[in-house]
Amino acid sequence: MKTIFITGASSGLGKAAVELFATKGWKVIATMRAPGKQQELGGIPNVTLLPLDVTDPKQITTTVEKAVALGKIDVVFNNAGYGLMGPLEAISDAQIGRQLDTNLLGVIRVIQAFIPHFRESGGGLFITTTSIGGHVAFPFSTLYHASKWALEGFSESLSFELRPFGISVKTVAPGGIATDFAGRSLDLAKHEAYQGAFDHMVTTAFKDADSLFSSAGEIAEVVYAAAIDGEDRVHYVAGPDANALYARRTEIGAEAARREIGQTFLG
């Protein structure tokens, strides 16, 4: 029986991944900031809950040690993260630090903590949730894009140095997911000078969410496929909206796609 370690497992894609991998016969170590509040996942056979705030380096070390003590880990799925939107002029230094600490540095620290275990056990797989926002940029999401584009480059580079040890690195880049991302998982910064353009962009981005966005379960299926397909491949784009955006950028080129996005979201 294989084992997967998942961060950000309390809701959304993380929770869906816990449930999917468990139904597929995997042992799952589901981590979150407050596991005591997650009664539903704790009742699933072969699911172990552990506390983890990915912005806390000491807790990362402790939790990884606890996880490894339970047995060999085959896959680490870095999923913890959130979105920060708003004009850069309005974003505080604290918001900048929190966004990068959670979305980028948290992933780097978790991976760094697991590398010795994978290397000593003869292999393993890191999968990280990035975003179509790691390939295509939208207005008023500068810090979010900074974190997600960084993860794509980080992962591709890391794949070279870990390959000799039988360790693979993959990213899954979803488009919109029909979860509470626009509520609990979204931080907004506002500035009156940009408010009209920002409101137009948000309205345009979410107006067809019900028909265009994927369910968390559908994206979890892509994560599962990446975990078992054995392909020498780093980047996976997930969801019809994300694949359409990626294909369009590839078709017409980065600059034309940038202009097209500007016209769509800002008028």
Summary of the structure (lengths in Angstrom):
residues: 267
radius of gyration: 18.3
end to end distance: 52.6
largest distance: 55.8
contacts: 888
relative contact order: 0.14
helix: 56%
strand: 17%
